[in-house]
Amino acid sequence: MLEDARLRMAEFQRRLKDEDVELAILTDESSIAYLAGFWGYLGIEFGRPTFLLVRPDAAPCVITPLMESEMVSAMTWVEEVLPWEDFGQRGWPRVLQEAIGGEPGEIWLERGSLPAIVRNFLDERYPTAALKDLGPILAAQRMIKSPAEIAVMRQAGLIAGEMMRAAGGSLKAGAQEYESALAVIEAGSRAAAGFLTDKGWEAFVSPMIHNLQIMQSGKDTSMVHRRASVKRYVTGDPVYFCFCNMAQFKQYKLGFDRLFHIGEIGEEAARVQQAAIDAQQAAIAAIRPGVAAEEVARAANEVYRERGYETGYRTGRSIGVAYLEAPELKEGDKTILRPGMTFAVDGGISLEGVCGGRIGDSVVVTDEGSDYLTDYPRRLLVV
């Protein structure tokens, strides 16, 4: 993984040179992981930014909190790791200023994810420097995944499959939602551990599946992103599991959703869920090189209209080291699909206060069409 990150950095520096970028400062965790191979655990939520400074013709450097610097040095291939301290003369503004050096005319940043405290510092310290958006340059590089990246995403898909099997196996009348969430976490963590060793860089990869389980049951399935509660299931309940914030491995994220019914399924619930499944399958069937992203969404939307439903959801999003990358499968996105792009592709309908229809898979674009990264039955699921 570290050698792959080093090669990605070389390509990124080539792109910077082509765009006449003299200084790039990256602060987004997913971008830093993509290029430098490490991630921290004391992020901006704790007021502790980490920086990756890149110039086209010089070795990059990392600026990170002192308490994380030993771990970061062990995880990354970048040789220059500059620590900063929470108090005293070596706070991050001073360390960053020394690393920048001089008075740059331009500073290129990921403007869409730049922490406010960093933006405020740059505005005050470099009032004449033009702050330009680095995002599109890196997004274009990240669109196409390498074979090594796709291999990791396939492992993430196998882990997610074990999570979904545990989810389905946990369902019975009288059980509680949080018990299903615990079953998902245990199954996923055990599956992830099976792909890891305690040697080298992998020793820093935790197998633990975490984040709050997105799930709803009963009429609450129309709410889409409610979390697991102590609610008890009853016979006939639909139960929706979304793993979009949990299905990940070695920093690569997938989208993966299924909706189950306990014991039986009503006529309207079956009709709604089948429409969601058919819309998703129409979208996936439309995925192939040369097709515009919005055409994939159009294929799904035609199914919704034919069945008498409307949806405000995008059909899909690009995935990788971030939950949301470019492009998106939605109206107005005219990006042409190419082999190596990876997407979470969803089918979704909400009937407020009644029920919902949900399904989601991750796929990779191939030379002929697409291939699934996640695998679980794509039909009405009654357990």
C-alpha positions as CSV (number, residue, x, y, z in Angstrom):
1,M,0.0,0.0,0.0
2,L,2.8,2.4,0.8
3,E,4.5,1.9,-2.6
4,D,1.2,2.5,-4.3
5,A,0.8,5.7,-2.3
6,R,4.3,6.8,-3.4
7,L,3.4,6.2,-7.1
8,R,0.2,8.2,-6.7
9,M,2.2,11.0,-5.2
10,A,4.6,11.0,-8.2
11,E,1.6,11.2,-10.6
12,F,0.0,14.0,-8.5
13,Q,3.3,16.0,-8.7
14,R,3.3,15.5,-12.4
15,R,-0.2,16.9,-12.6
16,L,0.8,19.9,-10.4
17,K,3.6,20.7,-12.7
18,D,1.3,20.5,-15.7
19,E,-1.0,23.0,-14.0
20,D,1.8,25.3,-12.9
21,V,1.1,24.7,-9.2
22,E,4.1,25.6,-7.1
23,L,2.6,24.8,-3.6
24,A,-0.2,22.5,-2.6
25,I,-1.4,22.1,1.0
26,L,-3.7,19.1,1.6
27,T,-5.7,18.9,4.8
28,D,-8.4,16.3,4.0
29,E,-7.8,13.0,5.7
30,S,-8.8,10.9,2.6
31,S,-6.4,12.9,0.4
32,I,-3.6,12.5,2.8
33,A,-4.2,8.7,3.1
34,Y,-4.4,8.5,-0.7
35,L,-1.0,10.2,-1.2
36,A,1.0,9.6,1.9
37,G,-0.5,6.3,3.2
38,F,-1.4,7.3,6.7
39,W,-4.2,8.7,8.8
40,G,-4.5,10.0,12.3
41,Y,-7.0,9.8,15.1
42,L,-6.8,13.4,16.5
43,G,-8.5,15.3,13.6
44,I,-9.9,18.7,13.3
45,E,-12.7,17.8,15.6
46,F,-10.1,18.2,18.4
47,G,-8.7,21.3,16.9
48,R,-5.6,19.4,15.6
49,P,-5.1,19.8,11.8
50,T,-2.6,17.6,9.9
51,F,-1.1,18.9,6.7
52,L,0.6,17.4,3.6
53,L,2.7,20.0,1.7
54,V,3.5,19.1,-1.9
55,R,5.6,20.9,-4.5
56,P,6.0,19.5,-8.0
57,D,9.8,19.2,-7.8
58,A,10.6,18.6,-4.2
59,A,10.0,15.9,-1.6
60,P,6.7,16.3,0.3
61,C,6.5,16.9,4.0
62,V,3.9,16.1,6.7
63,I,2.9,18.4,9.6
64,T,1.1,16.6,12.4
65,P,0.4,16.8,16.1
66,L,3.4,15.8,18.3
67,M,1.4,13.1,20.1
68,E,0.7,11.4,16.7
69,S,4.0,12.0,15.1
70,E,5.6,8.6,16.0
71,M,2.7,6.7,14.7
72,V,2.5,8.8,11.5
73,S,6.3,8.3,10.9
74,A,5.9,4.6,11.1
75,M,2.9,4.6,8.8
76,T,4.0,6.9,6.0
77,W,6.6,6.7,3.2
78,V,7.1,10.4,3.5
79,E,10.5,11.0,5.1
80,E,10.0,14.5,6.5
81,V,7.5,14.5,9.4
82,L,7.3,17.8,11.3
83,P,5.6,17.7,14.7
84,W,3.7,20.6,16.3
85,E,2.7,21.2,19.9
86,D,-0.6,22.2,21.5
87,F,1.0,25.1,23.4
88,G,4.3,27.1,23.4
89,Q,6.3,28.3,20.4
90,R,5.8,25.3,18.2
91,G,2.1,25.5,17.4
92,W,0.9,24.4,14.0
93,P,0.7,28.0,12.6
94,R,4.4,28.5,13.2
95,V,5.5,25.1,11.9
96,L,3.2,25.5,8.8
97,Q,4.6,29.0,8.1
98,E,8.2,27.8,8.3
99,A,7.4,24.9,5.9
100,I,5.7,27.3,3.4
101,G,8.6,29.7,3.5
102,G,8.6,33.2,2.0
103,E,5.5,34.9,0.7
104,P,3.9,32.7,-1.9
105,G,1.8,34.4,-4.6
106,E,-0.6,31.4,-4.8
107,I,-1.5,28.6,-2.4
108,W,-3.5,25.7,-3.7
109,L,-5.9,24.0,-1.3
110,E,-8.9,21.7,-1.2
111,R,-11.3,24.5,-0.6
112,G,-14.4,22.3,-0.2
113,S,-12.9,20.6,2.9
114,L,-10.5,23.2,4.3
115,P,-10.9,23.6,8.1
116,A,-12.1,27.0,9.1
117,I,-9.2,27.6,11.5
118,V,-6.7,26.9,8.7
119,R,-8.5,29.2,6.3
120,N,-8.6,32.0,8.9
121,F,-4.9,31.6,9.5
122,L,-4.0,31.7,5.8
123,D,-6.3,34.8,5.2
124,E,-4.6,36.7,8.1
125,R,-1.0,35.6,7.4
126,Y,-1.0,35.7,3.6
127,P,-3.6,38.3,2.7
128,T,-2.1,38.9,-0.8
129,A,-1.8,35.2,-1.7
130,A,-4.4,33.8,-4.1
131,L,-6.1,30.7,-2.5
132,K,-6.9,28.4,-5.4
133,D,-8.9,25.2,-5.5
134,L,-6.8,22.0,-5.7
135,G,-9.9,19.8,-5.5
136,P,-10.5,19.2,-9.2
137,I,-6.9,18.3,-9.9
138,L,-6.8,15.5,-7.3
139,A,-10.4,14.4,-8.0
140,A,-9.5,13.7,-11.6
141,Q,-6.7,11.5,-10.5
142,R,-8.8,9.7,-8.0
143,M,-11.6,8.9,-10.4
144,I,-9.8,5.9,-11.9
145,K,-8.8,3.2,-9.4
146,S,-5.7,1.1,-9.8
147,P,-5.9,-2.7,-9.7
148,A,-4.4,-2.6,-6.2
149,E,-7.1,-0.2,-5.0
150,I,-9.9,-2.4,-6.6
151,A,-8.4,-5.4,-4.9
152,V,-8.8,-3.7,-1.5
153,M,-12.3,-2.6,-2.3
154,R,-13.1,-6.2,-3.2
155,Q,-11.9,-7.2,0.3
156,A,-14.1,-4.5,1.7
157,G,-17.0,-6.0,-0.2
158,L,-16.4,-9.5,1.2
159,I,-16.3,-8.0,4.7
160,A,-19.6,-6.1,4.0
161,G,-21.2,-9.4,2.8
162,E,-20.5,-11.0,6.2
163,M,-22.0,-7.9,7.9
164,M,-25.2,-8.2,5.9
165,R,-25.5,-12.0,6.5
166,A,-25.2,-11.2,10.2
167,A,-27.8,-8.5,9.9
168,G,-30.3,-10.9,8.2
169,G,-29.5,-13.6,10.7
170,S,-30.3,-11.3,13.7
171,L,-33.9,-10.6,12.7
172,K,-36.8,-12.1,14.5
173,A,-39.9,-10.7,16.2
174,G,-39.1,-9.5,19.7
175,A,-35.4,-8.7,19.0
176,Q,-34.2,-5.1,19.3
177,E,-32.6,-3.0,16.7
178,Y,-29.3,-2.4,18.6
179,E,-28.8,-6.2,18.9
180,S,-28.7,-6.3,15.1
181,A,-26.1,-3.5,15.1
182,L,-23.9,-5.5,17.5
183,A,-24.2,-8.5,15.3
184,V,-23.1,-6.5,12.3
185,I,-20.1,-5.0,14.1
186,E,-18.9,-8.4,15.4
187,A,-19.2,-10.1,12.0
188,G,-17.5,-7.3,10.1
189,S,-14.7,-7.0,12.6
190,R,-14.0,-10.7,12.5
191,A,-14.0,-10.8,8.7
192,A,-11.7,-7.8,8.5
193,A,-9.3,-9.4,11.0
194,G,-8.9,-12.3,8.6
195,F,-7.4,-10.1,6.0
196,L,-4.8,-8.5,8.3
197,T,-1.5,-9.3,9.9
198,D,0.3,-7.6,12.7
199,K,3.4,-6.8,10.6
200,G,4.6,-3.6,9.1
201,W,2.0,-1.0,7.8
202,E,-0.9,-3.5,8.4
203,A,-0.3,-3.4,12.1
204,F,-1.8,0.1,12.1
205,V,-5.0,-1.0,10.3
206,S,-7.7,-1.7,12.8
207,P,-10.2,-4.5,11.9
208,M,-12.9,-2.9,14.1
209,I,-16.1,-2.0,12.3
210,H,-17.4,1.2,13.8
211,N,-19.7,4.2,13.4
212,L,-23.4,4.2,14.3
213,Q,-25.4,1.7,12.4
214,I,-27.9,3.3,10.0
215,M,-31.1,1.3,10.2
216,Q,-34.8,1.6,10.6
217,S,-37.7,-0.7,11.1
218,G,-41.5,-0.6,10.6
219,K,-42.9,2.6,9.2
220,D,-39.7,4.4,10.1
221,T,-38.1,2.9,7.0
222,S,-39.2,6.0,5.2
223,M,-36.7,8.0,7.3
224,V,-33.7,6.7,5.4
225,H,-30.9,7.7,7.9
226,R,-32.2,7.0,11.4
227,R,-29.9,5.1,13.7
228,A,-30.3,1.8,15.6
229,S,-32.5,2.1,18.7
230,V,-34.0,-0.1,21.4
231,K,-37.1,-0.6,19.3
232,R,-38.4,-4.2,19.1
233,Y,-39.2,-5.9,15.8
234,V,-42.7,-7.2,15.2
235,T,-43.8,-9.7,12.5
236,G,-44.2,-8.1,9.2
237,D,-41.7,-5.3,9.9
238,P,-39.5,-4.1,7.1
239,V,-35.9,-3.5,8.4
240,Y,-33.4,-1.5,6.5
241,F,-29.6,-1.7,6.9
242,C,-27.3,0.9,5.4
243,F,-23.6,0.3,5.6
244,C,-22.5,3.4,3.8
245,N,-20.6,4.7,6.9
246,M,-19.4,1.3,8.0
247,A,-18.4,-0.8,5.0
248,Q,-14.8,0.2,4.7
249,F,-11.3,-1.4,4.8
250,K,-7.9,0.1,4.7
251,Q,-9.6,3.5,4.3
252,Y,-11.5,2.5,1.2
253,K,-15.3,3.0,1.5
254,L,-18.2,1.2,-0.1
255,G,-21.9,1.7,-0.3
256,F,-24.1,-1.3,0.6
257,D,-27.8,-1.4,1.6
258,R,-30.5,-4.1,2.0
259,L,-34.1,-4.1,3.2
260,F,-35.5,-7.2,4.9
261,H,-39.0,-8.2,6.0
262,I,-39.7,-10.3,9.1
263,G,-41.9,-13.2,8.5
264,E,-44.1,-11.7,5.9
265,I,-44.4,-8.8,3.4
266,G,-47.4,-6.7,2.6
267,E,-48.6,-6.0,-0.9
268,E,-47.7,-2.3,-0.9
269,A,-44.3,-2.9,0.8
270,A,-43.5,-5.5,-1.8
271,R,-44.5,-3.2,-4.6
272,V,-42.3,-0.3,-3.3
273,Q,-39.3,-2.5,-2.6
274,Q,-39.5,-4.2,-6.0
275,A,-39.6,-0.8,-7.7
276,A,-36.4,0.2,-5.9
277,I,-34.7,-3.0,-6.9
278,D,-35.7,-2.7,-10.5
279,A,-34.6,0.9,-10.6
280,Q,-31.2,0.0,-9.2
281,Q,-30.8,-2.9,-11.6
282,A,-31.7,-0.6,-14.6
283,A,-29.0,1.8,-13.5
284,I,-26.4,-0.9,-13.1
285,A,-27.3,-2.3,-16.5
286,A,-26.7,1.2,-18.0
287,I,-23.1,1.4,-16.6
288,R,-20.4,1.0,-19.2
289,P,-17.5,3.0,-20.7
290,G,-18.6,5.9,-22.8
291,V,-21.9,6.5,-21.0
292,A,-22.5,9.8,-19.3
293,A,-23.0,9.7,-15.5
294,E,-26.4,11.3,-15.9
295,E,-27.6,8.6,-18.3
296,V,-27.2,6.0,-15.5
297,A,-29.5,8.1,-13.3
298,R,-31.9,8.6,-16.2
299,A,-32.3,4.8,-16.5
300,A,-33.3,4.5,-12.8
301,N,-35.6,7.5,-13.0
302,E,-37.5,6.0,-15.9
303,V,-38.4,2.9,-13.8
304,Y,-39.6,5.1,-10.9
305,R,-41.9,7.1,-13.2
306,E,-43.2,3.9,-14.8
307,R,-44.2,2.6,-11.4
308,G,-45.8,5.9,-10.3
309,Y,-43.1,7.0,-7.9
310,E,-40.9,10.1,-7.6
311,T,-37.5,10.2,-5.9
312,G,-35.2,13.0,-4.9
313,Y,-32.2,10.8,-4.4
314,R,-29.2,10.7,-6.6
315,T,-28.8,7.2,-8.2
316,G,-25.1,6.9,-7.1
317,R,-21.8,8.4,-6.1
318,S,-18.2,7.7,-6.8
319,I,-16.4,5.9,-3.9
320,G,-12.8,5.4,-2.9
321,V,-10.8,6.7,0.1
322,A,-13.7,9.2,0.7
323,Y,-17.4,8.5,1.1
324,L,-18.1,10.9,-1.8
325,E,-15.8,11.4,-4.7
326,A,-16.4,12.6,-8.3
327,P,-18.5,12.0,-10.4
328,E,-22.0,11.4,-9.2
329,L,-24.7,9.5,-10.9
330,K,-27.3,12.2,-11.1
331,E,-29.0,14.6,-13.5
332,G,-26.6,17.2,-14.7
333,D,-23.4,15.3,-14.3
334,K,-22.1,14.7,-17.8
335,T,-18.8,13.0,-16.8
336,I,-18.1,10.1,-19.2
337,L,-17.6,6.8,-17.4
338,R,-14.3,5.0,-17.9
339,P,-13.0,1.6,-16.8
340,G,-11.7,1.7,-13.2
341,M,-14.3,4.1,-11.9
342,T,-16.1,2.8,-8.8
343,F,-19.6,3.7,-7.7
344,A,-22.2,3.1,-5.0
345,V,-25.5,2.6,-6.9
346,D,-28.8,2.9,-5.0
347,G,-32.4,2.3,-5.5
348,G,-34.6,4.3,-3.1
349,I,-38.2,5.3,-2.5
350,S,-39.8,6.9,0.6
351,L,-43.5,7.0,1.3
352,E,-43.5,9.3,4.3
353,G,-44.9,7.6,7.5
354,V,-45.7,4.4,5.6
355,C,-42.6,2.6,4.3
356,G,-39.6,2.8,2.1
357,G,-37.8,0.8,-0.6
358,R,-34.1,0.5,-0.4
359,I,-31.2,-1.4,-2.0
360,G,-27.5,-0.4,-2.7
361,D,-24.4,-2.0,-4.1
362,S,-20.9,-1.0,-5.1
363,V,-19.6,-1.7,-8.6
364,V,-16.5,-1.1,-10.7
365,V,-16.7,0.0,-14.3
366,T,-15.1,-2.6,-16.6
367,D,-14.2,-2.7,-20.3
368,E,-17.6,-4.3,-21.1
369,G,-19.9,-2.9,-18.4
370,S,-19.6,-3.2,-14.6
371,D,-18.7,-5.8,-11.9
372,Y,-20.1,-6.0,-8.4
373,L,-17.9,-5.3,-5.4
374,T,-20.6,-6.2,-3.0
375,D,-22.7,-9.4,-3.1
376,Y,-26.0,-10.3,-1.5
377,P,-29.4,-11.4,-3.0
378,R,-31.0,-8.6,-5.0
379,R,-34.7,-9.6,-4.5
380,L,-37.4,-9.3,-1.9
381,L,-35.9,-10.6,1.3
382,V,-38.2,-12.2,3.9
383,V,-36.6,-13.8,6.9
